[in-house]
Amino acid sequence: MPFRGSRSNLYTDTYTCAMADSMIRVPSEVRDRLAELAKDRGSSIGAIVGEYARSTPTEQEMAAKAAEARQILYELSGYRASEEEERASLAELERRIQSLR
């Protein structure tokens, strides 16, 4: 409820309540790029950033998925790669990804 004598109306009260967001400092080029992406998608910069945050796994989440995949591979085939084989496979994957760029 607004204080007595304050300049309040339904618009500013609603706007203030809806603005429980945070500000993120980014270089102007990043802001401009996000604005362009948002415009192309008929969205907002906040929605673009939110989509990225929801869809990008953390290192811990990726490690958990990798452990789950290794366990499934073992359960289905009885094969468990050694640490050396895993390192070699990751190096080969990285090499192939780099060759595509």
TIBA-952892 format. One record per atom (N, C-alpha, C): x, y, z; atom name. Coordinates in steps of 0.001 Angstrom, whole numbers. Layout:
        xx        yy        zz    a
         X         Y         Z   CA
...
This chain:
        xx        yy        zz    a
       848     -1187         0    N
         0         0         0   CA
       881      1235         0    C
       606      2203      -853    N
      1443      3400      -928   CA
      1316      4254       319    C
      2371      5014       585    N
      2317      5951      1701   CA
      1348      7066      1384    C
       772      7635      2452    N
      -163      8746      2263   CA
       553      9905      1568    C
       -66     10424       566    N
       487     11562      -149   CA
      1470     11179     -1253    C
      1733      9887     -1416    N
      2669      9506     -2474   CA
      1956      9550     -3817    C
      2743      9693     -4863    N
      2181      9680     -6206   CA
      2089      8231     -6648    C
       952      7674     -6513    N
       788      6270     -6846   CA
      -446      6099     -7706    C
      -346      5150     -8602    N
     -1513      4752     -9363   CA
     -1345      3285     -9722    C
     -2345      2713    -10318    N
     -2313      1286    -10630   CA
     -1137       941    -11522    C
      -818      1795    -12501    N
       292      1506    -13419   CA
      1621      1434    -12673    C
      1947      2452    -11900    N
      3257      2457    -11238   CA
      3339      1389    -10157    C
      2244      1116     -9463    N
      2268        49     -8457   CA
      2504     -1300     -9133    C
      1809     -1548    -10231    N
      1965     -2808    -10949   CA
      3363     -2914    -11528    C
      3846     -1840    -12131    N
      5175     -1836    -12734   CA
      6241     -2103    -11684    C
      6128     -1452    -10545    N
      7109     -1637     -9476   CA
      7097     -3068     -8970    C
      5943     -3647     -8809    N
      5855     -5025     -8336   CA
      6444     -5989     -9362    C
      6241     -5699    -10635    N
      6725     -6588    -11683   CA
      8230     -6436    -11907    C
      8821     -5386    -11392    N
     10234     -5127    -11642   CA
     11135     -5706    -10542    C
     10912     -6934    -10175    N
     11764     -7588     -9189   CA
     12923     -8269     -9898    C
     13362     -7706    -11004    N
     14435     -8263    -11805   CA
     15774     -7708    -11337    C
     16834     -8245    -11884    N
     18182     -7774    -11592   CA
     18790     -7181    -12848    C
     19741     -6311    -12637    N
     20458     -5733    -13769   CA
     21762     -6487    -13938    C
     22158     -6689    -15184    N
     23419     -7336    -15513   CA
     24192     -6381    -16403    C
     25413     -6065    -16021    N
     26234     -5171    -16839   CA
     26915     -5980    -17935    C
     26728     -5542    -19157    N
     27380     -6159    -20311   CA
     27874     -5039    -21214    C
     28887     -5328    -22024    N
     29334     -4315    -22987   CA
     28192     -3958    -23942    C
     28239     -2755    -24467    N
     27150     -2291    -25329   CA
     26972     -3183    -26559    C
     28065     -3769    -27064    N
     27942     -4657    -28227   CA
     27101     -5886    -27873    C
     27281     -6403    -26666    N
     26510     -7569    -26225   CA
     25047     -7177    -26065    C
     24796     -6036    -25433    N
     23423     -5550    -25277   CA
     22752     -5386    -26622    C
     23461     -4791    -27582    N
     22892     -4573    -28912   CA
     22596     -5901    -29611    C
     23488     -6860    -29455    N
     23275     -8176    -30064   CA
     22068     -8863    -29436    C
     21960     -8796    -28112    N
     20802     -9387    -27430   CA
     19505     -8711    -27875    C
     19543     -7405    -28032    N
     18354     -6677    -28496   CA
     17961     -7117    -29901    C
     18952     -7316    -30759    N
     18685     -7772    -32128   CA
     18073     -9173    -32115    C
     18649    -10066    -31319    N
     18104    -11420    -31212   CA
     16675    -11401    -30676    C
     16450    -10591    -29653    N
     15123    -10501    -29064   CA
     14103     -9982    -30075    C
     14494     -8962    -30826    N
     13590     -8396    -31837   CA
     13249     -9451    -32886    C
     14267    -10174    -33373    N
     14033    -11216    -34378   CA
     13085    -12299    -33880    C
     13141    -12576    -32595    N
     12305    -13641    -32016   CA
     10993    -13124    -31445    C
     10787    -11818    -31535    N
      9576    -11243    -30964   CA
      9554    -11415    -29451    C
     10699    -11254    -28846    N
     10864    -11530    -27431   CA
     11519    -10332    -26752    C
     12072    -10559    -25574    N
     12778     -9511    -24846   CA
     14187     -9991    -24524    C
     15045     -9044    -24175    N
     16402     -9411    -23780   CA
     16348    -10329    -22558    C
     15484    -10019    -21611    N
     15353    -10853    -20422   CA
     14960    -12277    -20763    C
     14068    -12437    -21736    N
     13643    -13778    -22145   CA
     14794    -14532    -22814    C
     15599    -13815    -23613    N
     16747    -14436    -24273   CA
     17756    -14905    -23227    C
     18062    -14055    -22265    N
     19007    -14417    -21209   CA
     18447    -15569    -20376    C
     17158    -15522    -20074    N
     16530    -16595    -19308   CA
     16575    -17923    -20043    C
     16330    -17891    -21343    N
     16391    -19111    -22163   CA
     17793    -19709    -22116    C
     18802    -18850    -22239    N
     20185    -19315    -22179   CA
     20488    -19938    -20818    C
     20077    -19278    -19760    N
     20350    -19778    -18405   CA
     19661    -21118    -18155    C
     18446    -21267    -18654    N
     17724    -22532    -18456   CA
     18286    -23665    -19301    C
     18796    -23363    -20477    N
     19192    -24422    -21411   CA
     20679    -24760    -21371    C
     21478    -23988    -20666    N
     22912    -24232    -20621   CA
     23279    -24935    -19324    C
     23786    -26167    -19427    N
     24118    -26905    -18207   CA
     25399    -26380    -17556    C
     25454    -26528    -16247    N
     26672    -26193    -15512   CA
     27671    -27328    -15685    C
     28911    -27091    -15294    N
     29925    -28148    -15346   CA
     29479    -29345    -14512    C
     28901    -29080    -13354    N
     28441    -30155    -12471   CA
     27317    -30959    -13135    C
     26384    -30284    -13791    N
     25299    -30982    -14482   CA
     25835    -31825    -15643    C
     26820    -31290    -16382    N
     27399    -32055    -17480   CA
     28148    -33279    -16952    C
     28857    -33124    -15843    N
     29580    -34258    -15254   CA
     28602    -35336    -14804    C
     27465    -34925    -14236    N
     26450    -35896    -13798   CA
     25868    -36640    -14999    C
     25611    -35925    -16105    N
     25089    -36571    -17317   CA
     26118    -37542    -17896    C
     27384    -37161    -17872    N
     28436    -38039    -18384   CA
     28531    -39305    -17539    C
     28442    -39151    -16220    N
     28489    -40324    -15335   CA
     27288    -41226    -15596    C
     26135    -40613    -15810    N
     24930    -41390    -16115   CA
     25092    -42141    -17441    C
     25657    -41481    -18443    N
     25869    -42123    -19746   CA
     26857    -43280    -19625    C
     27933    -43069    -18851    N
     28894    -44166    -18646   CA
     28234    -45354    -17967    C
     27365    -45094    -16984    N
     26677    -46177    -16279   CA
     25731    -46923    -17223    C
     25017    -46197    -18056    N
     24105    -46829    -19016   CA
     24899    -47679    -20006    C
     26017    -47136    -20493    N
     26871    -47902    -21406   CA
     27311    -49204    -20745    C
     27719    -49130    -19498    N
     28164    -50328    -18781   CA
     27020    -51326    -18618    C
     25831    -50817    -18238    N
     24681    -51712    -18031   CA
     24243    -52388    -19323    C
     24335    -51683    -20436    N
     23896    -52241    -21712   CA
     24934    -53150    -22363    C
     26210    -52833    -22163    N
     27239    -53570    -22895   CA
     28253    -54290    -22017    C
     28287    -53925    -20745    N
     29305    -54503    -19872   CA
     30665    -53858    -20061    C
     30728    -52824    -20890    N
     32000    -52153    -21175   CA
     32160    -50937    -20287    C
     33333    -50825    -19678    N
     33658    -49633    -18892   CA
     35011    -49120    -19393    C
     35005    -47931    -19966    N
     36234    -47354    -20518   CA
     37195    -46985    -19394    C
     38478    -47155    -19666    N
     39496    -46726    -18706   CA
     39606    -45205    -18771    C
     40277    -44631    -17786    N
     40471    -43177    -17800   CA
     41255    -42756    -19043    C
     42244    -43542    -19434    N
     43032    -43231    -20629   CA
     42167    -43266    -21889    C
     41286    -44264    -21984    N
     40384    -44342    -23139   CA
     39427    -43153    -23167    C
     38944    -42753    -22007    N
     38057    -41581    -21948   CA
     38790    -40327    -22385    C
     40013    -40142    -21902    N
     40800    -38962    -22300   CA
     41039    -38958    -23806    C
     41394    -40116    -24349    N
     41644    -40208    -25793   CA
     40369    -39911    -26582    C
     39229    -40414    -26111    N
     37953    -40166    -26792   CA
     37589    -38691    -26754    C
     37793    -38058    -25599    N
     37489    -36629    -25485   CA
     38412    -35802    -26376    C
     39689    -36179    -26443    N
     40627    -35461    -27306   CA
     40225    -35601    -28772    C
     39813    -36792    -29155    N
     39374    -37017    -30538   CA
     38105    -36217    -30838    C
     37175    -36198    -29914    N
     35945    -35419    -30092   CA
     36273    -33941    -30249    C
     37148    -33430    -29397    N
     37541    -32022    -29482   CA
     38218    -31735    -30824    C
     39082    -32642    -31284    N
     39742    -32468    -32577   CA
     38720    -32382    -33702    C
     37711    -33249    -33661    N
     36686    -33254    -34715   CA
     35845    -31982    -34672    C
     35523    -31533    -33472    N
     34748    -30287    -33339   CA
     35543    -29117    -33913    C
     36835    -29044    -33578    N
     37675    -27966    -34077   CA
     37800    -28001    -35590    C
     37803    -29192    -36170    N
     37932    -29294    -37623   CA
     36679    -28788    -38334    C
     35565    -28723    -37633    N
     34322    -28230    -38224   CA
     34227    -26717    -38201    C
     35055    -26090    -37415    N
     34982    -24627    -37256   CA
     35780    -23908    -38297    C
